[in-house]
Amino acid sequence: MSKTIDAKLLLVGETGNGKSSLGNFILNRKVFSVSDNPQAETKITRGEYGIGDTKDIFVIDTPGLQDSEGADKEHLVQIVEYIKKNPGLQAIFIIFNFHQPRFPLYIQTLIKLLCNIFPGADFWSHVGLVWSKFYYYLPPDVKSKSQNTVSKLMPEILDLVRKTNGDNSINSFPTFFVDSDFERKDQFSC
């Protein structure tokens, strides 16, 4: 008997931005290895199911882009192949580091690849932007500037997607600010 999945989520982003931590947070259990080391912890694209309240969620963790070991092309191909071999993807979350608000070339390349794999505008309605490392202990004045981060990067991301996809109807992406700490949550982080 095959398992029914209500949500199949793909997490992509640069090395060290907290993809694995976010995956653990979403699944509410530690299944993906995490580290504060600048070396990539995740080496292969792999998915895990949740348990209990999250049993209907399948999270796909991916190797970081801008990997210090220089395997970005291999990782991009691996991500694309995983998507092709495992249909049913419902959402992609592009993970950015709240403390480094920039639109890296590696993410731009990934977006272009995704536009080629999923040419319809409907696909992009299933993409969300996540700013990780939005720690509970950040001062309120820093947290209140979160919308400035979105307003800086959103136009760049939208412009790239529109140009690559050829569809100007894409106007925004849902955005989330997350502290992936299981124990501490506050009103600012999702």
N, C-alpha and C positions, 0 to 999 in steps of 0.2 A: 504494500500500500504506500503510495507516495505522499509525502508531507505537503500540505497546503501552505503556501507562503502568502501572507497578506502584504508584506513589504520586502522588497529586495533592493538594498541600497548599496551604492558604490561610493567609496571615499577616495578622493584623489587630492594630491597637493605635494608641496615640496617636502624633502626630508626634514624631519624635526618639527613639523608644524602641528603634530598631534592627531594624525589620522587614526592611529591604533588606539590612543587614549579615548578619542571620540567614539570609536567602534565599541570599546569596552563600556563606555558610558551609556550608549544607546542600548546595548544588550543587557546592561546592568550586571555585568560579570566580567572578570578578567580572562579573556580568551586570546587576545593579541598581545604579543610582547611589546613592552615600552621601555624606553631608556632616556636618560638625559644626555647621553653620549651623542656627539655630533655625527657619529657613524650611523648609517641606516640600520635600524633594527629589523625591519620587514624586508625580506629578500625576494619573496614571491607573492603574487596575487592569490589570495585565498579568502573563502567565505566561511562564516560561522553562523549558526542559529542561536537565537536567544533561548532562555528557559523561563518557565513560569509566565509572568505577565508579558514577556517579550518573546514567547515561543514562536510567534508568527512573523518574526522579523529575521531576515537574513542579511547580514552585513558583510560586504566584500571589502577587505583591507588591501591596499596596494603598496608596492614599494614607493618610496619617496622619489620625487623628481628633483633634480640637482643633487643627485647622490654623489657623495664625496669619492665614491669608487668609480665614477664615470660610466655608469651603466644605463644612462637615461634612455637611449634609443631602444635597448633591450627591454627596459621596463615599459616603455610606451607600447611596444609590440605585444608584450605579455598582457598588458591591460586590455588592449583591443582584442586579442585572441580570446581572452577570458570572457569578454562581453559577447563575442560571436558564438562561443561554445555554450554559454549559459544564458539562454534567452529569458525574458521575463523581467528585465530590469525595470524598476518603477521610478527610481530617483538616483541622481548623482549629486553628491555634495562636494563642492570644490572648497578645500580647506586652506585658509590663509592664517598667518600668525598676526594677531591683533597688534603686536608690538613692532611689526615690520610691514606696514601697509604699502605693499607694492604689487605690481602685476608682472610676475616673472615670465621670462621667455618660455620656460618649460611649460607653464600653464597655458600660455598662448598657443603653443604647438599642440598641446593636448586638446584644447578647444577646437582648433582647426581639424584635427583628426575626428573628433566627435561629430563635427558638422558634416564631414564626409560619410561617416558611418550612419548617422541619423539625420538625413537632409531636411526633414519636415520641421516646421516651426513648433508643432505639437510636442516634440521631444523636449524642447527647451523650456516648456512649462513644467517639466519635472526636474529641473536643475535648481539647486539651492546653493547659496554662498554661506560659508561658516567661518567666522573669525574665532579661532581657538585661543587658548591662554588668556581668556578674559577672567582672570582670577578674582575670586570672591573678595580678596583683601585689597584690591585696587581702590585708591581713593575715589569717592563719588565724582569729583571733578574730572578725573580721567575717564571714568565710565560714561559720564554724560557726553563725552566727545565721540562716542561710538558712531553716531550718525555722520560725523565729519569723515570718518573712515569710509563709510559706504558711499557718501556723495563724491569722494575723490575717485574711487575705483569703479563704481558702477558704470559711469559713462564709457570708460575704456573697455570694459568687458562687453557691454551691450554693443558698442561700435564694432568690435571684432566679430561677435556672433552675427550681427546683422550683415556685415560685409561678406563674411565667409559663407553664411547660410543663404544670403540673398533675400531675406525676409525682414522687412522693416516693422512688422507687427509685434516684435518682441520688445517689450517696454521696461521690464524689470525682472528681478529674481528675488525670491524670498531670501531674507538674510537672518542669520542667527549669530548670537554671541554666546560662547559656551566656555564655562569652566568645567572641565571634565572630571573634577574631583567628586567622587561618589558621596562623600560625607558632607560637603559644604555646597550649598546652593543659595543663591540670593535672588532678589527681585529683578536684577538686571540680566542675569544669564538664563538661557533656555536649557 
